[in-house]
């Protein structure tokens, strides 16, 4: 996967980070958040009806553990295969899709600005990034998961280093 990104002519790779599409990423984070809230409610209900521990809490805990285990495994697999990644290059930025193909890229010389929107709620935390360009093309948009995403700081640092941002 790295050869596809390296072949763009934007220089060597300086870092790669996980990204999500805005719709799918938000939907999956909401699902996991509500699942965790549901588990807490089920755990609370077993205090009032302790005889239901085997019936309610056991299967709910198994589902929560399975979902979070699959999520962790999926993150490891996608990182290894180069899927859903944002590559910071010496001369630009490239984003891959869920199949590991480059969906969009932009050179630092074409960047006019970066707009960042932070969303922090009970069930999710993410940064929506829009990289605006000189051309009439649509901005490069992606979602960096996590409240304290390493991608955001690295992207801004690389943009300043390349002279695209102040």
C-alpha positions as YAML, in Angstrom:
chain: A
units: angstrom
residues:
- id: 1
  name: UNK
  ca: [0.00, 0.00, 0.00]
- id: 2
  name: UNK
  ca: [2.84, 2.35, 0.76]
- id: 3
  name: UNK
  ca: [4.07, 2.00, -2.83]
- id: 4
  name: UNK
  ca: [0.78, 3.42, -4.14]
- id: 5
  name: UNK
  ca: [1.15, 6.47, -1.92]
- id: 6
  name: UNK
  ca: [4.87, 6.85, -2.59]
- id: 7
  name: UNK
  ca: [4.16, 6.78, -6.34]
- id: 8
  name: UNK
  ca: [2.12, 10.01, -6.17]
- id: 9
  name: UNK
  ca: [5.23, 12.16, -6.46]
- id: 10
  name: UNK
  ca: [4.64, 13.94, -3.16]
- id: 11
  name: UNK
  ca: [7.89, 12.85, -1.53]
- id: 12
  name: UNK
  ca: [8.64, 10.33, 1.20]
- id: 13
  name: UNK
  ca: [6.07, 9.32, 3.79]
- id: 14
  name: UNK
  ca: [6.51, 11.17, 7.09]
- id: 15
  name: UNK
  ca: [3.67, 9.44, 8.94]
- id: 16
  name: UNK
  ca: [0.40, 7.58, 8.53]
- id: 17
  name: UNK
  ca: [-2.67, 7.79, 10.72]
- id: 18
  name: UNK
  ca: [-6.10, 6.22, 10.84]
- id: 19
  name: UNK
  ca: [-9.07, 8.13, 9.43]
- id: 20
  name: UNK
  ca: [-12.77, 7.51, 8.98]
- id: 21
  name: UNK
  ca: [-15.32, 8.65, 6.47]
- id: 22
  name: UNK
  ca: [-17.54, 11.18, 8.23]
- id: 23
  name: UNK
  ca: [-20.77, 9.17, 7.90]
- id: 24
  name: UNK
  ca: [-19.55, 5.64, 8.61]
- id: 25
  name: UNK
  ca: [-17.13, 6.69, 11.33]
- id: 26
  name: UNK
  ca: [-19.73, 8.69, 13.22]
- id: 27
  name: UNK
  ca: [-22.31, 5.95, 12.88]
- id: 28
  name: UNK
  ca: [-19.95, 3.27, 14.21]
- id: 29
  name: UNK
  ca: [-18.81, 5.41, 17.15]
- id: 30
  name: UNK
  ca: [-22.43, 6.12, 18.07]
- id: 31
  name: UNK
  ca: [-23.23, 2.41, 17.90]
- id: 32
  name: UNK
  ca: [-20.31, 1.47, 20.17]
- id: 33
  name: UNK
  ca: [-21.16, 4.28, 22.58]
- id: 34
  name: UNK
  ca: [-24.79, 3.26, 22.90]
- id: 35
  name: UNK
  ca: [-23.75, -0.37, 23.30]
- id: 36
  name: UNK
  ca: [-21.52, 0.60, 26.21]
- id: 37
  name: UNK
  ca: [-24.31, 2.72, 27.76]
- id: 38
  name: UNK
  ca: [-26.70, -0.24, 27.35]
- id: 39
  name: UNK
  ca: [-24.19, -2.46, 29.17]
- id: 40
  name: UNK
  ca: [-23.95, 0.02, 32.07]
- id: 41
  name: UNK
  ca: [-27.76, 0.08, 32.34]
- id: 42
  name: UNK
  ca: [-27.88, -3.73, 32.33]
- id: 43
  name: UNK
  ca: [-25.20, -3.84, 35.03]
- id: 44
  name: UNK
  ca: [-27.23, -1.38, 37.09]
- id: 45
  name: UNK
  ca: [-30.40, -3.42, 36.69]
- id: 46
  name: UNK
  ca: [-28.70, -6.53, 38.06]
- id: 47
  name: UNK
  ca: [-28.29, -4.71, 41.37]
- id: 48
  name: UNK
  ca: [-32.08, -4.65, 41.69]
- id: 49
  name: UNK
  ca: [-32.59, -8.20, 40.34]
- id: 50
  name: UNK
  ca: [-29.47, -10.23, 41.20]
- id: 51
  name: UNK
  ca: [-31.05, -13.48, 39.99]
- id: 52
  name: UNK
  ca: [-30.89, -12.12, 36.41]
- id: 53
  name: UNK
  ca: [-27.08, -11.89, 36.30]
- id: 54
  name: UNK
  ca: [-26.79, -15.01, 34.16]
- id: 55
  name: UNK
  ca: [-29.69, -14.04, 31.94]
- id: 56
  name: UNK
  ca: [-28.97, -10.37, 31.32]
- id: 57
  name: UNK
  ca: [-25.49, -9.29, 32.26]
- id: 58
  name: UNK
  ca: [-23.61, -12.33, 31.00]
- id: 59
  name: UNK
  ca: [-24.77, -12.14, 27.38]
- id: 60
  name: UNK
  ca: [-24.61, -8.32, 27.35]
- id: 61
  name: UNK
  ca: [-21.01, -8.44, 28.60]
- id: 62
  name: UNK
  ca: [-20.15, -11.06, 25.98]
- id: 63
  name: UNK
  ca: [-21.56, -8.86, 23.21]
- id: 64
  name: UNK
  ca: [-19.71, -5.76, 24.44]
- id: 65
  name: UNK
  ca: [-16.42, -7.66, 24.70]
- id: 66
  name: UNK
  ca: [-16.91, -9.16, 21.24]
- id: 67
  name: UNK
  ca: [-17.65, -5.79, 19.63]
- id: 68
  name: UNK
  ca: [-14.65, -4.09, 21.21]
- id: 69
  name: UNK
  ca: [-12.38, -7.06, 20.37]
- id: 70
  name: UNK
  ca: [-13.48, -7.00, 16.73]
- id: 71
  name: UNK
  ca: [-12.97, -3.22, 16.67]
- id: 72
  name: UNK
  ca: [-9.43, -3.53, 18.02]
- id: 73
  name: UNK
  ca: [-8.61, -6.34, 15.59]
- id: 74
  name: UNK
  ca: [-10.05, -4.35, 12.69]
- id: 75
  name: UNK
  ca: [-7.86, -1.37, 13.59]
- id: 76
  name: UNK
  ca: [-4.75, -3.56, 13.56]
- id: 77
  name: UNK
  ca: [-5.71, -5.14, 10.24]
- id: 78
  name: UNK
  ca: [-6.53, -1.85, 8.49]
- id: 79
  name: UNK
  ca: [-3.27, -0.30, 9.67]
- id: 80
  name: UNK
  ca: [-1.31, -3.26, 8.35]
- id: 81
  name: UNK
  ca: [-3.10, -3.22, 4.96]
- id: 82
  name: UNK
  ca: [-3.04, 0.58, 4.58]
- id: 83
  name: UNK
  ca: [-6.83, 0.92, 4.62]
- id: 84
  name: UNK
  ca: [-8.58, 4.09, 5.83]
- id: 85
  name: UNK
  ca: [-5.30, 5.94, 6.34]
- id: 86
  name: UNK
  ca: [-4.09, 9.51, 6.02]
- id: 87
  name: UNK
  ca: [-0.48, 9.65, 4.82]
- id: 88
  name: UNK
  ca: [1.49, 12.78, 5.58]
- id: 89
  name: UNK
  ca: [4.12, 13.18, 2.90]
- id: 90
  name: UNK
  ca: [6.98, 15.63, 2.56]
- id: 91
  name: UNK
  ca: [5.15, 17.48, -0.24]
- id: 92
  name: UNK
  ca: [1.48, 16.80, 0.55]
- id: 93
  name: UNK
  ca: [-1.27, 14.64, 2.03]
- id: 94
  name: UNK
  ca: [-2.93, 11.48, 0.69]
- id: 95
  name: UNK
  ca: [-5.99, 9.62, 1.99]
- id: 96
  name: UNK
  ca: [-6.85, 5.98, 1.25]
- id: 97
  name: UNK
  ca: [-10.26, 4.32, 1.31]
- id: 98
  name: UNK
  ca: [-11.40, 1.06, 2.90]
- id: 99
  name: UNK
  ca: [-9.79, -0.91, 0.07]
- id: 100
  name: UNK
  ca: [-6.38, 0.75, 0.48]
- id: 101
  name: UNK
  ca: [-6.64, 2.80, -2.73]
- id: 102
  name: UNK
  ca: [-5.75, 6.47, -2.76]
- id: 103
  name: UNK
  ca: [-9.03, 8.41, -2.89]
- id: 104
  name: UNK
  ca: [-7.62, 11.91, -2.84]
- id: 105
  name: UNK
  ca: [-4.37, 13.76, -2.40]
- id: 106
  name: UNK
  ca: [-3.24, 17.35, -2.28]
- id: 107
  name: UNK
  ca: [0.18, 18.97, -2.52]
- id: 108
  name: UNK
  ca: [1.19, 21.45, 0.18]
- id: 109
  name: UNK
  ca: [1.73, 24.04, -2.54]
- id: 110
  name: UNK
  ca: [-2.00, 23.89, -3.40]
- id: 111
  name: UNK
  ca: [-3.26, 24.18, 0.20]
- id: 112
  name: UNK
  ca: [-4.94, 27.49, 1.10]
- id: 113
  name: UNK
  ca: [-6.02, 26.51, 4.61]
- id: 114
  name: UNK
  ca: [-7.23, 23.83, 6.96]
- id: 115
  name: UNK
  ca: [-10.57, 23.97, 8.73]
- id: 116
  name: UNK
  ca: [-10.90, 21.84, 11.84]
- id: 117
  name: UNK
  ca: [-14.15, 21.04, 13.63]
- id: 118
  name: UNK
  ca: [-13.99, 19.14, 16.91]
- id: 119
  name: UNK
  ca: [-16.93, 17.03, 18.02]
- id: 120
  name: UNK
  ca: [-16.91, 15.79, 21.62]
- id: 121
  name: UNK
  ca: [-20.05, 14.17, 22.98]
- id: 122
  name: UNK
  ca: [-20.98, 11.41, 25.37]
- id: 123
  name: UNK
  ca: [-20.71, 8.68, 22.76]
- id: 124
  name: UNK
  ca: [-17.96, 9.95, 20.45]
- id: 125
  name: UNK
  ca: [-15.03, 12.26, 19.96]
- id: 126
  name: UNK
  ca: [-13.49, 13.18, 16.61]
- id: 127
  name: UNK
  ca: [-11.98, 15.96, 14.51]
- id: 128
  name: UNK
  ca: [-13.44, 16.75, 11.09]
- id: 129
  name: UNK
  ca: [-10.65, 18.07, 8.89]
- id: 130
  name: UNK
  ca: [-11.11, 19.99, 5.63]
- id: 131
  name: UNK
  ca: [-8.01, 20.83, 3.61]
- id: 132
  name: UNK
  ca: [-8.88, 23.65, 1.22]
- id: 133
  name: UNK
  ca: [-7.05, 24.02, -2.10]
- id: 134
  name: UNK
  ca: [-6.12, 26.76, -4.59]
- id: 135
  name: UNK
  ca: [-8.02, 25.01, -7.34]
- id: 136
  name: UNK
  ca: [-11.77, 24.83, -7.76]
- id: 137
  name: UNK
  ca: [-11.71, 21.23, -6.53]
- id: 138
  name: UNK
  ca: [-13.63, 20.21, -3.44]
- id: 139
  name: UNK
  ca: [-11.68, 20.25, -0.19]
- id: 140
  name: UNK
  ca: [-10.08, 17.04, 1.02]
- id: 141
  name: UNK
  ca: [-12.32, 15.98, 3.93]
- id: 142
  name: UNK
  ca: [-11.83, 13.22, 6.48]
- id: 143
  name: UNK
  ca: [-12.56, 12.40, 10.11]
- id: 144
  name: UNK
  ca: [-9.72, 11.85, 12.61]
- id: 145
  name: UNK
  ca: [-11.04, 9.66, 15.45]
- id: 146
  name: UNK
  ca: [-10.41, 10.47, 19.08]
- id: 147
  name: UNK
  ca: [-10.61, 13.54, 21.24]
- id: 148
  name: UNK
  ca: [-6.82, 13.94, 21.27]
- id: 149
  name: UNK
  ca: [-5.98, 12.76, 17.78]
- id: 150
  name: UNK
  ca: [-2.29, 12.58, 16.91]
- id: 151
  name: UNK
  ca: [-3.18, 13.18, 13.26]
- id: 152
  name: UNK
  ca: [-4.41, 16.72, 13.91]
- id: 153
  name: UNK
  ca: [-1.19, 17.87, 15.54]
- id: 154
  name: UNK
  ca: [0.99, 16.08, 12.97]
- id: 155
  name: UNK
  ca: [-1.03, 17.54, 10.07]
- id: 156
  name: UNK
  ca: [-0.72, 21.08, 11.37]
- id: 157
  name: UNK
  ca: [2.99, 20.60, 12.09]
- id: 158
  name: UNK
  ca: [3.67, 19.28, 8.58]
- id: 159
  name: UNK
  ca: [1.61, 22.09, 7.04]
- id: 160
  name: UNK
  ca: [3.66, 24.71, 8.90]
- id: 161
  name: UNK
  ca: [6.92, 22.96, 8.01]
- id: 162
  name: UNK
  ca: [5.98, 22.95, 4.33]
- id: 163
  name: UNK
  ca: [5.01, 26.64, 4.48]
- id: 164
  name: UNK
  ca: [1.34, 26.02, 3.63]
- id: 165
  name: UNK
  ca: [0.09, 27.21, 7.02]
- id: 166
  name: UNK
  ca: [1.15, 29.98, 9.39]
...
